Amino acid sequence: MPNPYAHGQPADPVKEFAGREEELRRVRSCVESSRAGHITNVFIDGEWGIGKTSLLNKLRPELQERGPVISEDLADSEEQLVWFYSAMFSELMEAEPHGVAPELFDDLDVRDSRRIRKLLKGIWEGLRERAERYELVVIMLDNLERAQPDFLSGVRDVFQRLAQEGARYMLIFAGKRLPVPEDTDASDPIGRFFNPRIVLRPLERAVSLEAIQKPVRFLPFSFADDAARLIHDRAAGHPYFLKLICHEIYDLAEGKAAVDVPRLEKLWPDVEDRLEAARFGGQFTKLPVGEQMTLLYASLLGPRFEAKELRSVITKSLDTYLDRLVDKRELVRSVSRGVYELYHPLFRTYLQSKAREKRIRSA
């Protein structure tokens, strides 16, 4: 039968989704405020693979009971506002009777924010007239890390005015980061517009165990609790790596019997080979040599390392390499000024094995 751990895909809202109770509670609280007319827009923030899209998918069915839900991935387009409004109007017209004369859409210039706002207000009023159950229109937009500088300000200008005019459009946007520093949210217009900002973290151990066991609860395959705890520890609670590890173990075990710690340890070298093929190898081998060497030496330091610890071996361009690895590659995190960590412990283990192959010693 098909492997129940579909890694690289959002968690199925029923069969796989686990935890996130506090995050769900906070979004639901914002929905209730928006239903009451106090529009509260939410930004779901978190690194790659942490479960942002899964959370949106979990919320969508219950939000559809309140009214239309528009759901899109932000296009990497030269004119994102044009794309955004075109996609939104298309979905609104297909999903529900919009209550607006079709001729209003003729020759619509989606660059005209005043006309966009007028049309959206008319759609809202038409929806409310046609069905009392329409309490809210929710617009979900994923992959906000693709946003161009003017996109969020343009969206804010339209929807903030709509809220003031009584049209209940709530935005739930998600991305690797809101392009506003977290500690300046209160003073930045975009930070105030998306409030709260919900940051997704790795799963706690109990939730990881649920996520590991849930997809196979009706199958002739299982993980012993101690093996599941070990998987959580090695994945550091990261949803993507939890699913990827479980996918590979299920495949290696041919979907049969129970996997305990001895069985897991026996399979682990093959799992590491598959992690390299599926993720780490492609990330590392495509890098310029200077960035590769920076990563290899960094892996031989502690889980967190300082830039000054690398200067004796990376004598040129270290700051440039680190900036690229943090901002462009997202393989290194900046913890504080001059202090860094690799983005995942399993990536560090992979790099250490490559350092041994090259006979590289600690800086």
Secondary structure, 3 states (H helix, E strand, C coil): CCCCCCCCCCCCCCCCCCCCHHHHHHHHHHHHHHHCCCCCEEEEECCCCCCHHHHHHHHHHHHCCCCCEEEEECCCCCCHHHHHHHHHHHHHHHHCCCCCCHHHHCCCCCCCHHHHHHHHHHHHHHHHHHCCCCCCEEEEEECHHHCCCCHHHHHHHHHHHHHHCCCCEEEEEEECCCCCCHHHCCCCHHHHHEEEEEECCCCCHHHHHHHHHHHHCCCCEEECHHHHHHHHHHHCCCHHHHHHHHHHHHHHCCCCEEECHHHHHHHHHHHHHHHHHHHHHHHHHCCCHHHHHHHHHHHCCCCEEEHHHCCCCCCCCHHHHHHHHHHHCCCEEEEECCEEEECCHHHHHHHHHHHHHCCCCCC
